[in-house]
């Protein structure tokens, strides 16, 4: 039976998609859990999609299975990725990864972040607490963490989960500035999107075209100064620059919608366990470059594996304060593999040298000619290091 001196078994700080996914996954775990976010009133259905800027997200096939598990998938309108074409500018070599390489109906599905977050928040609505966590302190003697909310209240929880994006400070943080920003927009092309995603590596940064309904969603990483220029450029100038960088694989780029930009950094905690009774998940644990679209997919694996870990460990382990360390050890390999792959892609494909371009081309060509290797990489991007779920 729950200790009456503890308000929550699990308190989740941050109501974004990863925090909401954890709250939804804990609904039937027999634990008292709350999702603390000031923008999510408990008596209404969240509705932030209209005001949020367009932010394309490529959910892996595995992530859609996780969303389906908590009832958040049916409300979403998603576009399938049945193949991914990978190439580079200034060099030869390309590879094509197809869904049949992995034995799934689609490698992933493209949607807008705001509706995805809203669907997960709705799935977690029974756990919503309209408050923001401002600070916390461990209380080792009575087996809880003491949490202060923005309205001045203090609550106590057996486990505090930081899911507030990059807003949590603390020790053990690593940071790498890429000197890049991503420009995001929707574009129309002469040839309609046909289920193929394009990843084009340039010396300025990777350029991704993701099928999105009858258009493409562009996620174009580039030097920060260049991003500012293209953000302010007339539509015709932006489309011309995009066509010059990407080529004519989808015909001419004919129309572009509103453009937004955000800076790109690598920020991660060396361990997901922040304190004996505090863990970080999602962007609070690691913020990745958008190349290969791993960020939210890794965060969703964080959330669902933590929920499964709590279910296996049970309340006794939670009361003894054993969950944070064991969960962090379980997630270490997947986290570091995803961090290393995305960071490595940015650095290797950013080398501006003829020999580097030749080596990359040989690697892409070899991958294209070796189905087992292609399947190996595809499965890791779809299911993560441990091929979950």
LOTI-117910 format. One line per 2 residues: number of its first residue (from 1); their letters; for each residue x, y, z of N, C-alpha, C. Coordinates in steps of 0.05 Angstrom, whole numbers. Atoms other than C-alpha are relative to their C-alpha. Layout:
! LOTI-117910
NUM = A = X/Y/Z/X/Y/Z/X/Y/Z  ...
! end
This chain:
! LOTI-117910
1 = XX = 17/-24/0/0/0/0/18/25/0  -17/-23/3/26/69/-17/2/15/27
3 = XX = -5/-16/-24/58/109/40/-15/26/-2  16/-25/0/10/166/58/17/25/1
5 = XX = -17/-23/-1/69/212/68/11/8/-27  -10/-5/27/86/208/-6/-23/7/-18
7 = XX = 23/-8/17/42/245/-56/-2/-17/-25  0/15/25/63/206/-117/22/-22/0
9 = XX = -21/19/4/100/143/-134/19/10/-21  -16/-11/22/124/175/-199/-11/28/-7
11 = XX = 8/-27/9/123/250/-215/17/6/-25  -13/-5/26/139/268/-287/0/30/-5
13 = XX = -2/-29/5/165/339/-299/2/5/-29  0/-6/28/146/362/-368/-21/-16/-16
15 = XX = 22/13/13/85/348/-410/3/-2/-30  -4/4/28/116/342/-479/-6/-29/-8
17 = XX = 7/27/9/109/279/-521/13/-23/16  -13/21/-14/160/238/-482/-11/-3/28
19 = XX = 12/1/-27/134/256/-413/-28/-11/-1  28/9/3/62/245/-436/0/-30/-7
21 = XX = -1/29/6/82/177/-466/5/-16/24  -5/15/-25/110/155/-399/-25/0/17
23 = XX = 25/-1/-17/47/178/-362/-21/-18/-11  20/17/12/3/142/-412/8/-30/4
25 = XX = -10/28/-3/46/78/-407/-3/-9/28  2/8/-28/39/79/-331/-29/-2/10
27 = XX = 28/0/-8/-37/82/-331/-9/-25/15  9/26/-11/-45/8/-314/22/-13/16
29 = XX = -23/12/-14/19/-1/-274/-5/-3/30  6/2/-28/-15/4/-206/16/20/17
31 = XX = -16/-20/-14/27/65/-188/-15/27/-2  12/-27/0/4/136/-170/20/18/-14
33 = XX = -18/-16/16/35/178/-225/-14/26/-8  10/-26/9/27/251/-245/19/12/-20
35 = XX = -15/-14/21/49/292/-305/-2/30/5  0/-28/-8/68/362/-283/8/18/-23
37 = XX = -5/-19/22/63/416/-336/-20/23/3  19/-22/-4/33/486/-328/-19/4/-24
39 = XX = 17/-4/24/5/485/-399/-20/-21/-5  18/22/4/-36/422/-389/-20/-2/23
41 = XX = 20/2/-21/-98/435/-346/-13/-27/1  9/28/-4/-124/370/-318/-29/-3/-9
43 = XX = 29/4/6/-198/385/-334/-7/6/-29  5/-4/28/-190/399/-408/19/-17/-17
45 = XX = -18/14/19/-162/363/-468/20/20/-11  -20/-19/11/-96/395/-490/-6/7/-29
47 = XX = 5/-9/27/-101/435/-553/20/22/-8  -21/-19/7/-35/467/-574/8/-2/-29
49 = XX = -10/5/27/-31/443/-646/-3/25/-18  5/-22/18/-61/506/-678/22/21/1
51 = XX = -19/-22/-3/-10/555/-650/29/-9/-5  -27/9/2/52/511/-655/10/1/-29
53 = XX = -11/1/27/99/519/-715/3/-28/-10  -3/26/12/105/461/-763/27/-11/7
55 = XX = -25/13/-6/157/412/-739/-2/-30/-8  3/27/9/162/348/-780/15/-20/17
57 = XX = -12/21/-15/176/284/-743/-3/-27/-15  1/27/12/194/216/-773/-1/-20/23
59 = XX = 3/21/-20/166/164/-725/8/-26/-12  -8/26/10/199/97/-734/-24/-19/2
61 = XX = 21/20/-2/155/36/-745/-4/-9/29  2/8/-28/171/15/-674/-14/20/17
63 = XX = 13/-21/-16/149/82/-646/-30/0/-5  29/0/5/81/77/-680/-13/-24/15
65 = XX = 11/22/-16/72/9/-646/-3/8/29  1/-9/-28/87/42/-579/-24/19/3
67 = XX = 22/-19/-2/37/98/-593/-27/-15/-2  24/16/2/-15/46/-613/-6/-14/26
69 = XX = 4/14/-25/-4/11/-547/-15/17/20  14/-18/-19/-29/72/-508/-23/14/-12
71 = XX = 23/-12/12/-84/90/-556/4/28/-12  -6/-27/10/-50/152/-585/3/0/-31
73 = XX = -7/1/28/-42/129/-657/-24/6/-18  23/-3/18/-113/130/-686/-7/29/-6
75 = XX = 7/-28/4/-120/205/-678/19/14/-19  -21/-13/15/-58/219/-721/-3/-5/-30
77 = XX = -1/3/29/-53/231/-796/30/-1/-7  -29/5/5/15/202/-817/4/-9/-28
79 = XX = -8/8/27/50/191/-883/22/-20/1  -20/21/-3/89/127/-893/26/6/-15
81 = XX = -26/0/13/163/123/-910/6/-29/-8  -5/28/9/172/60/-952/28/-5/-9
83 = XX = -28/3/8/243/74/-974/15/26/8  -17/-23/-6/301/121/-956/23/-1/-19
85 = XX = -21/-3/19/349/145/-1009/22/18/12  -22/-15/-13/417/167/-981/22/5/-21
87 = XX = -20/-8/20/468/205/-1023/16/24/12  -17/-22/-8/521/260/-1018/5/19/-23
89 = XX = -8/-19/20/538/323/-1056/30/-1/-4  -29/-1/5/606/328/-1089/14/-26/0
91 = XX = -12/27/0/617/253/-1093/-19/-21/-9  16/22/10/592/187/-1119/-11/-16/24
93 = XX = 10/18/-21/556/132/-1081/-28/8/10  26/-4/-11/486/124/-1057/-10/-27/10
95 = XX = 12/25/-8/444/72/-1021/-30/4/3  29/0/-3/370/55/-1019/-8/-21/20
97 = XX = 10/18/-21/339/25/-956/-30/-2/-3  29/3/4/270/-4/-965/-13/-15/24
99 = XX = 14/13/-22/217/-28/-916/2/-30/-1  -2/29/2/222/-98/-944/27/-11/10
101 = XX = -25/8/-11/295/-99/-921/-3/-8/29  4/4/-28/268/-100/-850/-24/-17/6
103 = XX = 24/16/-4/203/-138/-861/-22/15/14  21/-16/-12/158/-81/-840/-16/14/-22
105 = XX = 15/-14/21/102/-44/-877/11/27/-8  -13/-26/6/139/22/-872/23/3/20
107 = XX = -23/-5/-18/206/43/-844/-8/20/22  9/-21/-19/171/102/-810/-24/14/-11
109 = XX = 24/-16/7/114/151/-813/5/29/8  -6/-28/-4/118/226/-819/-25/15/9
111 = XX = 22/-16/-10/75/273/-779/10/26/11  -7/-25/-12/74/341/-746/2/-4/30
113 = XX = -5/5/-29/101/344/-675/-24/8/18  21/-10/-18/44/384/-645/-24/-20/2
115 = XX = 21/20/-4/-12/334/-661/9/-26/13  -10/23/-13/33/277/-639/1/4/30
117 = XX = -1/-6/-28/45/311/-572/-28/2/12  27/-3/-9/-29/327/-566/-14/-27/4
119 = XX = 12/26/-2/-50/255/-578/11/-15/25  -11/13/-24/-2/230/-524/-9/14/26
121 = XX = 10/-14/-24/-24/284/-475/-29/-8/6  27/9/-4/-96/263/-486/-1/-28/12
123 = XX = -1/27/-11/-77/191/-472/8/0/29  -10/-2/-28/-45/215/-407/-17/18/17
125 = XX = 15/-22/-12/-101/263/-387/-7/-6/29  7/6/-27/-119/225/-323/22/6/20
127 = XX = -23/-5/-18/-50/240/-295/9/29/0  -10/-27/4/-45/314/-312/-1/16/26
129 = XX = -3/-18/-23/-22/363/-258/9/27/-11  -6/-26/12/-25/436/-279/20/15/18
131 = XX = -21/-12/-16/41/457/-247/27/-5/-13  -27/3/11/114/466/-264/20/-6/23
133 = XX = -21/6/-20/172/434/-226/22/20/-2  -21/-20/0/222/487/-206/26/-10/12
135 = XX = -24/12/-11/271/448/-163/-7/-24/16  4/25/-15/280/384/-125/24/-5/18
137 = XX = -22/9/-17/322/354/-69/-6/-27/11  3/28/-9/333/282/-49/-3/0/30
139 = XX = 3/4/-29/311/259/20/6/-30/4  -8/28/-1/349/195/30/-13/-15/24
141 = XX = 9/14/-25/324/180/101/-28/-10/-2  27/9/1/250/177/86/-9/-9/-28
143 = XX = 6/14/25/255/149/16/-17/15/-20  15/-16/20/229/205/-28/17/23/-10
145 = XX = -12/-25/10/249/265/-69/-20/22/5  17/-23/-6/221/332/-47/1/19/-23
147 = XX = 2/-16/25/197/374/-106/-15/25/5  14/-25/-2/179/447/-107/-13/7/-27
149 = XX = 15/-9/23/126/471/-156/0/30/-3  -1/-29/5/122/540/-187/-19/16/17
151 = XX = 20/-14/-17/61/558/-145/7/0/29  -9/0/-28/101/548/-81/-5/-26/15
153 = XX = 6/25/-13/74/479/-63/25/-18/-1  -19/21/-1/120/422/-43/-15/-27/-2
155 = XX = 11/27/1/104/350/-62/23/-19/2  -21/21/-3/141/285/-50/-6/-24/-17
157 = XX = 3/22/18/152/228/-97/22/-21/4  -20/21/-1/187/161/-97/20/3/-23
159 = XX = -17/-3/23/215/176/-166/-8/26/-15  4/-23/17/222/242/-203/12/-5/-28
161 = XX = -9/4/27/227/237/-279/2/27/-14  -3/-25/15/256/297/-316/-5/-5/-29
163 = XX = 7/3/28/222/301/-384/-6/28/-11  6/-28/7/225/377/-392/19/10/-21
165 = XX = -17/-9/21/268/380/-454/28/6/10  -27/-9/-8/333/417/-446/0/18/24
167 = XX = 2/-19/-21/309/456/-386/12/-8/26  -11/10/-26/341/414/-331/30/3/0
169 = XX = -29/-3/-3/410/435/-309/10/-23/18  -11/21/-17/456/392/-268/28/-8/-8
171 = XX = -26/10/6/522/356/-267/-1/-22/-21  -2/23/19/546/305/-318/-11/7/-27
173 = XX = 10/-7/26/525/345/-379/23/4/-20  -19/-4/22/563/343/-445/-14/16/-22
175 = XX = 12/-18/20/552/395/-499/19/3/-24  -15/-6/24/576/402/-571/-16/19/-18
177 = XX = 12/-19/19/559/462/-614/8/-7/-28  -6/7/27/553/444/-687/5/25/-18
179 = XX = -2/-24/17/552/516/-712/-21/-1/-23  20/3/20/490/496/-751/-28/7/11
181 = XX = 28/-4/-7/416/512/-752/-16/-16/-21  18/14/19/359/473/-785/-22/19/-9
183 = XX = 22/-14/12/311/507/-832/-21/-20/-8  22/18/4/243/473/-834/-22/13/-15
185 = XX = 22/-11/16/188/482/-884/-14/-23/-15  14/18/18/137/447/-928/3/10/-29
187 = XX = -4/-8/28/150/447/-1003/-17/-18/-19  13/16/21/114/424/-1066/21/-3/-22
189 = XX = -19/7/22/151/392/-1124/-16/-8/-25  13/9/24/136/375/-1196/-10/-29/2
191 = XX = 8/27/-3/134/302/-1178/-10/-4/29  11/3/-27/89/285/-1119/16/-20/17
193 = XX = -14/18/-18/118/251/-1058/-13/-28/-3  10/27/4/113/175/-1066/11/-19/20
195 = XX = -8/18/-21/133/146/-1000/30/-3/3  -29/1/-2/208/158/-1009/10/24/16
197 = XX = -14/-21/-14/249/199/-959/28/2/-11  -27/-5/11/313/231/-983/18/12/21
199 = XX = -21/-11/-18/375/243/-941/24/7/-17  -22/-9/17/426/285/-978/20/14/18
201 = XX = -21/-11/-16/492/299/-943/15/21/-16  -16/-22/12/525/366/-959/21/8/20
203 = XX = -21/-9/-18/587/398/-930/-10/19/21  12/-19/-19/543/450/-896/-17/-14/21
205 = XX = 18/15/-18/499/396/-864/-19/-17/-15  18/18/14/449/342/-881/-27/14/-8
207 = XX = 26/-10/10/386/358/-922/-19/-24/-2  20/21/1/325/314/-911/-26/10/-12
209 = XX = 26/-5/11/262/312/-953/-17/-24/9  17/21/-10/206/273/-919/-27/2/-12
211 = XX = 27/-2/12/141/254/-953/-21/8/21  20/-10/-19/84/292/-919/-25/6/-16
213 = XX = 25/-2/17/15/282/-951/9/2/-29  -7/-3/28/22/308/-1022/24/19/-4
215 = XX = -23/-18/1/84/351/-1005/24/-14/12  -23/9/-15/152/343/-975/4/19/24
217 = XX = -9/-15/-23/174/366/-906/31/2/-3  -29/-5/3/244/397/-911/12/5/28
219 = XX = -16/-6/-24/293/393/-853/29/3/-11  -25/-7/14/355/428/-880/20/12/21
221 = XX = -20/-9/-19/416/433/-834/22/15/-15  -20/-17/14/467/487/-852/14/18/20
223 = XX = -14/-19/-17/515/538/-824/-20/21/9  20/-18/-12/479/586/-778/-4/25/-16
225 = XX = 3/-25/16/493/648/-820/-16/-5/-25  14/7/24/468/613/-882/-30/-4/6
227 = XX = 28/4/-8/404/593/-845/-14/26/3  12/-26/-3/391/665/-827/-6/13/-28
229 = XX = 4/-11/27/399/685/-900/-24/-13/-14  21/14/14/352/632/-927/-27/3/14
231 = XX = 25/-5/-14/301/645/-873/-13/26/-9  10/-27/8/295/717/-896/-3/3/-30
233 = XX = 0/-3/29/302/703/-971/-28/-2/-12  26/4/14/244/710/-1020/-4/-30/-7
235 = XX = 7/28/6/208/645/-1036/16/-11/-24  -13/9/24/238/641/-1105/30/-5/4
237 = XX = -28/4/-6/309/649/-1079/4/-25/17  -2/24/-16/298/596/-1026/-3/-26/-16
239 = XX = 5/24/16/270/546/-1076/23/-5/-19  -22/4/18/327/559/-1124/24/-12/15
241 = XX = -23/11/-16/379/546/-1069/-5/-29/8  7/28/-7/342/483/-1048/4/-18/-24
243 = XX = -4/16/24/341/458/-1119/29/-4/-8  -29/2/6/415/472/-1129/13/-20/18
245 = XX = -12/19/-20/432/433/-1066/-9/-28/-4  12/27/1/385/375/-1077/1/-13/-27
247 = XX = 1/11/27/383/366/-1152/-29/-3/-10  26/3/13/325/344/-1196/-14/-27/4
249 = XX = 11/27/-4/307/277/-1166/-31/1/4  29/-2/-3/236/302/-1150/-11/22/-18
251 = XX = 8/-22/17/232/353/-1206/7/27/12  -4/-27/-11/231/427/-1193/-15/4/26
253 = XX = 15/-9/-24/212/456/-1126/-17/24/-8  18/-20/11/151/498/-1141/-13/18/21
255 = XX = 14/-16/-20/124/524/-1075/11/-6/28  -10/3/-28/147/535/-1003/-19/14/19
257 = XX = 17/-12/-20/106/548/-941/17/16/20  -14/-15/-21/125/584/-877/26/-14/9
259 = XX = -26/12/-8/197/573/-855/6/7/29  -10/-5/-27/224/566/-784/28/-11/2
261 = XX = -28/10/-3/294/553/-758/5/-4/30  -8/5/-28/325/525/-694/29/-9/0
263 = XX = -28/7/-1/397/517/-672/4/-30/6  -6/28/-3/430/449/-672/24/-4/19
265 = XX = -21/7/-19/471/422/-614/-3/-29/8  1/26/-14/488/356/-582/3/6/30
267 = XX = 0/-5/-29/471/358/-509/-10/-26/13  9/26/-12/469/295/-466/12/-3/28
269 = XX = -10/8/-26/476/270/-395/15/-26/-3  -16/24/2/530/219/-386/-13/-24/12
271 = XX = 17/22/-11/481/177/-345/-28/10/3  28/-8/-2/406/178/-346/-9/3/29
273 = XX = 6/-4/-29/406/173/-269/13/25/9  -10/-26/-8/412/244/-245/6/0/30
275 = XX = -3/3/-29/406/225/-171/-13/-27/8  11/26/-7/386/163/-131/-30/-4/-6
277 = XX = 28/2/5/312/179/-142/-9/18/-23  6/-18/23/316/222/-205/12/-11/-25
279 = XX = -10/9/26/321/200/-277/-8/21/-21  7/-18/22/321/239/-343/-6/-17/-24
281 = XX = 8/14/24/287/216/-407/-4/21/-23  4/-18/23/279/245/-477/21/21/-2
283 = XX = -19/-22/3/311/312/-491/13/9/26  -13/-6/-25/325/321/-417/24/-18/5
285 = XX = -23/18/-2/372/262/-424/20/4/-23  -17/-4/23/398/275/-494/-15/15/-21
287 = XX = 11/-15/22/384/326/-548/19/-5/-24  -16/9/23/408/300/-616/-3/18/-24
289 = XX = 3/-12/27/421/329/-685/-22/-15/-14  23/14/13/360/314/-729/8/-19/-22
291 = XX = -8/19/21/401/273/-779/-10/-28/8  11/27/-3/369/204/-787/-25/-1/18
293 = XX = 25/-1/-15/310/227/-744/-2/-18/24  -1/18/-23/330/191/-680/-11/12/26
295 = XX = 5/-12/-26/313/242/-626/-25/-9/14  25/7/-14/239/231/-610/-2/-31/2
297 = XX = 2/30/-1/244/156/-627/16/-10/24  -15/8/-23/299/149/-575/-14/8/25
299 = XX = 14/-8/-24/259/189/-525/-24/-17/6  22/18/-5/198/145/-535/9/-27/11
301 = XX = -11/25/-11/241/84/-523/7/4/30  -5/-7/-28/265/118/-459/-25/-3/17
303 = XX = 25/-1/-16/194/128/-435/-12/-28/3  13/26/-1/167/59/-452/17/-21/15
305 = XX = -18/19/-15/228/22/-425/-1/7/30  2/-7/-28/223/61/-360/-26/-11/11
307 = XX = 26/11/-9/149/42/-354/2/-30/4  -3/29/-3/166/-31/-367/19/-7/23
309 = XX = -18/5/-22/224/-27/-318/-14/3/27  15/-4/-24/179/0/-264/-20/-23/5
311 = XX = 19/22/-2/128/-54/-278/14/-26/10  -15/23/-8/181/-108/-271/11/2/28
313 = XX = -13/-4/-26/215/-79/-210/-20/1/22  21/-1/-21/151/-65/-172/5/22/20
315 = XX = -2/-21/-20/138/-18/-115/22/-4/20  -22/3/-19/189/-50/-68/26/13/-9
317 = XX = -25/-12/11/247/-30/-114/-2/31/-1  5/-28/1/216/39/-121/3/12/28
319 = XX = -2/-9/-28/211/47/-45/29/-1/9  -29/2/-8/284/25/-37/18/19/-15
321 = XX = -16/-19/15/307/76/-88/20/-14/-19  -18/15/17/337/24/-135/-6/3/-30
323 = XX = 9/-1/27/300/42/-199/19/17/-18  -15/-19/17/342/102/-224/25/-13/-11
325 = XX = -26/11/8/409/66/-225/-4/-24/-19  3/23/17/383/1/-255/-12/8/-28
327 = XX = 10/-9/26/343/38/-309/22/13/-16  -22/-14/14/404/81/-327/19/-21/-13
329 = XX = -17/21/10/446/18/-335/-13/-14/-24  15/14/21/393/-14/-379/0/17/-26
331 = XX = 3/-18/23/388/47/-425/27/9/-12  -26/-12/8/462/63/-431/8/-8/-28
333 = XX = -10/8/26/478/22/-493/-16/13/-23  17/-12/21/418/46/-534/5/30/-2
335 = XX = -4/-28/0/429/118/-514/27/7/-14  -26/-7/11/503/119/-530/4/-8/-29
337 = XX = -1/8/28/494/81/-595/-13/22/-17  15/-21/15/443/133/-619/15/26/0
339 = XX = -16/-24/-1/486/191/-596/24/-2/-18  -25/3/16/548/163/-629/-6/-1/-30
341 = XX = 7/2/28/513/147/-695/-7/27/-12  8/-26/11/480/215/-704/24/20/0
343 = XX = -23/-18/-1/542/254/-682/21/-8/-21  -20/10/19/587/210/-725/-8/7/-29
345 = XX = 9/-7/27/544/221/-787/5/30/-6  -4/-29/5/547/297/-779/29/6/-4
347 = XX = -29/-7/2/622/298/-769/13/-13/-25  -13/13/23/641/247/-822/-9/12/-27
349 = XX = 9/-11/26/597/275/-877/4/30/-2  -6/-29/1/617/346/-858/29/6/-8
351 = XX = -28/-4/8/690/335/-878/1/8/-29  -1/-11/27/703/377/-940/28/-5/-12
353 = XX = -25/8/12/760/339/-974/-5/-22/-21  5/20/21/763/298/-1039/3/-29/10
355 = XX = -4/27/-10/791/237/-1003/-23/-9/19  22/6/-18/736/241/-950/-25/-6/-16
357 = XX = 23/5/17/683/246/-1005/2/-27/-13  -3/26/13/712/186/-1040/-5/-23/19
359 = XX = 4/21/-20/713/145/-976/-29/-3/7  29/2/-6/641/163/-961/-15/-13/-23
361 = XX = 13/13/23/621/144/-1032/4/-29/0  -5/28/-1/654/77/-1025/-17/-14/21
363 = XX = 16/11/-22/618/66/-959/-29/-3/-8  28/1/9/550/83/-989/-4/-22/-21
365 = XX = 2/20/21/563/39/-1050/2/-28/12  -3/26/-13/586/-19/-1006/-25/-8/15
367 = XX = 25/6/-14/524/-13/-963/-22/-8/-19  21/6/20/480/-14/-1025/4/-28/-11
369 = XX = -6/26/12/514/-77/-1050/0/-23/21  -1/20/-21/511/-114/-983/-26/-1/16
371 = XX = 26/1/-14/439/-131/-963/1/-5/30  0/4/-29/457/-160/-895/8/25/16
373 = XX = -8/-24/-14/494/-97/-875/-22/21/-1  22/-20/3/437/-54/-901/-23/-7/19
375 = XX = 21/9/-19/387/-95/-861/8/6/29  -9/-4/-27/429/-89/-799/-4/30/8
377 = XX = 3/-28/-6/432/-13/-802/-30/9/1  28/-7/1/359/-8/-821/-15/-8/25
379 = XX = 13/10/-24/336/-50/-762/7/17/24  -9/-17/-23/377/-8/-714/-14/27/0
381 = XX = 13/-25/1/346/56/-739/-30/-2/5  28/4/-4/276/27/-738/-7/-8/29
383 = XX = 6/12/-26/279/-11/-672/19/8/23  -20/-6/-21/339/17/-634/20/-22/3
385 = XX = -21/19/-3/399/-20/-610/-9/-28/8  10/26/-9/359/-75/-577/-23/-11/-16
387 = XX = 21/9/18/310/-82/-635/-27/-3/14  25/0/-14/250/-64/-593/-21/14/-17
389 = X = 10/16/-22/193/-71/-585/0/-30/-8
! end
